[in-house]
């Protein structure tokens, strides 16, 4: 067999295996509908239950408190925390925490609306793509200044979430759109 035919068979087998694994996974991605962030979906994708008790440990105003991946996953599963992706539009489009709102560090045309949506959660978790979390810290401080009481930064950022197999989605931010990806 030629190398080209072997590569084509390997690619086809890998694709079939990936689709099968996605189909049986409890966290599989729907391939029939577009993936929207919570901001694009109108915020109803993960509403806070009325009986949820607010989380009370507020960070000091000059530095964001940290939250571990295990605790953040529990809050995500229970839909009692809002998640903010502070990475750029390319990174967000390629994968983000399920129902995360995209709020890049440079500013956002819909920032007021995003902050208003985040007010419905007792806790907001911000993450970026770097283990140092410097960008997430900047966005977290900005959200605290906007009046959100409990904003924390995810320890280990996006790479730690992926390693822990946290729920994730993919797709572009509706506000950023294709023009942001072309830059």
N, C-alpha and C positions, 0 to 999 in steps of 0.2 A: 504494500500500500504506500501511496505517496504521503509525504509529510503533510501536504495540504488537506488531503482527505482525512487523515488522522486528526488534524487540528479541528476540522469541521465536525467530525463525529464527537470529539471531546467537548467542543463548545455546545453542541446540541444536547448531549447527555448532561452537561452541567446546567444548562438552562432548564431542562425538564426536571432535574433534581431540585433546583431552586424553586421552581413553581410548585412542585409537589410539597416541599417543606413549608412554603408559605401557606398553602391550602390547609395543611393540618396543624399549623401553629396557632396557639391561642392568641398570639399577638400579631397574626398575619396582616398584611396590608391589602386592602381591597384594590383590585386592579380595574374595577368597573366605574369608579367615581373619582373625581379630583380630590386631592388632599388639601384641606384648608386649615390655616391656623385658627386659633380661637378668635382673633380679631376679624378675620375674613368671614368666619361662620356666624358672626354676630354675638359671640360670647356664650351662646346657649349650649355649647358642646360639653361643658363641664361646670355646671352651676353648683354653687355651694349649697349643701343640704341645710334646711332650716335648723336642724338640731345640732349642727356642728358647733362645738365650742371654739371660740377664738383662741389663737395661739398668742401668748402674752409677753414673751421676752423680746422687747424691742432693743435693737442695737444702738450704740451711741451714734450721734449724728456725724462724726468725722470718719467712721469706719464701719463697713458692713459686717454683720455677724456671719458666721459660716453655718452651713447645714450639710450633714453627711448624705451620701447617695442613698443609703438604706432608708433613712428617715424621709428624704425627699420622695423616694419611690412610693412609700406608704401614703404620703400626702397626695401624690399624683393619682394613685389607685383609688383613693377615697374622694377625689375631686374636691379637696378642701384647700388647695393652694393654687395660686396662679403662677405660671412659669413664663419667664422673659428670656428670649434668646438675644444676646448682645453681640452676636457675630455679624458678619457682612451678609449680603443677600445670596451670594454663591453658596456659602456654607449652610445657610438656612434652607435653601432650596434642595440641597443634597441630603439633608436630614436634620431633624430637630426633635425635641421632646414633644410627645403627643399633646396637642392643643396649646402649645407655646405661642406666645405673642412675639412678633419680631420687633425689636426696638434697638437699632444699631447705636453705637456710641456717639456718632456724629450728630444725631438729631433725627427727627422723624416728622414728616408733614402731619401725621395724625396722632402725634404724641398725647395731646389732651384727651382724645377719645380713648386711647389705649390706657392712660392713667385712670380715667373714669371707669373703664371696664375692670381694671385691676382692683379698684376700691371694693368690689364685691367679695374679695377674698380676705380672710384674716391674715394670711401670710403670702408673700410673693417671693419666689425663688428666681434669682438671676444667674445665668451661666454664660460663659464664653467658650472659646476653643482652646484656651491655654491653661496649663496647670497653675500658673501664677495667679490667675483670676483678676489681673489688673484691669482689664476692660470691664469685666462684670462689676468690679468694685466701683468704677466710675459711674456706670449706669445705675447701680444700687443707690449710691449717694444722690444722684439726680432724682430718683424716684422718692427717696426720703424727703428731699427738698420740696417735691411736689405734694407732699402731705401723706404719703403712705407710711403707716406706722411700723409694720414689721416686714422688712425687706432683708433677705439673706442671700448669700452667695454660695453656690454649690461647690463644695470641695472637690477638686479634681476636674471640674468643668465637664464639658461634653465628652471628652475621652473616658472619664470615669463612669459616666452614665451609660455609654455604649458598652464598656467592659462589664458593667453590672446587668446588662440586658434590660435596661429600663424601656418602657413603652416609647416608641418613636414613630414619626411620620416623615414624609418628604413632600416637597412642593414649594412653589414660589410664594412669597409674601404678596398679597394683592395690592398693597400700597406701593411696594417697591417696583413690582412689575418687570417686564422684559427690558425696559430701558436701563434699569440699575444693573442687570446682568450683562448688558452689552458694554459697560464701562470697563 
